[in-house]
Amino acid sequence: MNTEMDVRRNGDTGSYEAVVDGQVVGMIVYHVPHGAQRVTLSHTIVEPEFRGRGIATGLVKHALDDLRTRDQKLTNYCTFVADYIADHPEYQDLVDGRFPGRATVPERAPRERAQANARTAAG
């Protein structure tokens, strides 16, 4: 089930905010190191009652599209963002090769890993 939301970049709080009916229901926390042309994404948060509605996915897509528009690179510490990039490799080029962060993008997308695990479990 998808929820209509607006996403805004809030420089005062250092977050991309998901807004539903005037209420902030999720965010991605970011930091721009002084003088750097890269952005650090640290974690994604969605209020429990809004989970499962595509909020986090929409936030990540918006944030990555915004970084591309701003010609900025990504240093990533958020595993949700890493998994999103694995599922959408067209964003891989945004990851800063020098400062990739600790949440590295897995070699195989989460869906591929789940399918491989299911095949292994089935024997």
N, C-alpha and C positions, 0 to 999 in steps of 0.2 A: 504494500500500500504506500503510495507516494503522498507526501504532504506538500502543499504549496508553501514555498518559503522564499525569502529574500536573503541574499548573502551580502554582507558589507565588510569592508576592511576597516577596522577601527584602530587607527594609529595611537590613540590615547591609551588603549588597553593592550595593544600589541596582539590583536587577535582578529581572525576572520570570524564573523558572527552569523549564525543562522537565525533568522527572525521569522517566527510564525505568529500571526495575529498580534503583532506588536511586541512579542515577548522573545527574548534571546533564549533559544532552546538548545543551542550547541555552539561550539567554537573550536577553532584550531589556534593554539597559542604559537606566536612567532616572535622572532627577535632578529633585528638587522644589526650585525656587528658594525661598529663605527667605521665609516669609510669603505665598507665592503659592498660589492655588487652581488651579494648573496644573502639569502634569508634562511634562518634556522627555524624549522618547524619542530616543536618539541612534543606536543601531544594533542589528540583530538578528544573532545568531551561532548557527549550528548546526554541531556536530561533523560533519566530512565523511562519516563512515560512517553518519550518521543523516539525511543530506539526501535529499529526495525522498519523505519519509514523512509529510509534513503537519505536521512539528514547528513550523516557523516560522509557518505559518498558524494553528495552534492557539495559539501564544504570543501572536500579535497579537490574535486574537479575545478571548482571556482578558484581556489588558492593556486593551483598549478597553472591554470589559464592566466591568472593575474601575474604570476611570476614570469611567464613567457612574454606577456604584453609589456612588462616592465624591463625585460631583458635581464632578469636576475637568475642566478643559479640557486640551487637548493642544497642545504646541509640538513640532513634528516635524522631525527631522533624518535620518530613516531612509527611504530610498526604498522599501524593502519595505513599510513601514507605509503610505506614500503610495499605493502601488499597491493594497494591500489595501482601503483606504478608497475608492479609485476603483471597485473591483469591488463594494464593499458601501457604497453611498452613505448608508445609514441611520446611519453613524458620522460623516458629514461635520460634523454639528453639534458634535462634540467638539473640532474644531480651533479654537483660540483665534484669533479674528479680529484681535486686536491683535498677537499674537505667534505667527504660524502656523509659524515655523521656515523652514528653507531647503529642505526636501524637500516641496514643495507637491504637493497632490493633482492629478494630471493631469486635464484636462477630459474625456478619454475613458478608460474602463477599459482596462487592458492587453490584455484579450481583444479589445476592439473595435479597438484600434490594430493588433493583429496581423492581424485579418481585413481591415482597410482596406489594410494594407501588402501582403497576399497578393493582393487584388483589383487593386491598382496594378501589382504585379509581373506578374500574368497578362495585363495589357494591356487 
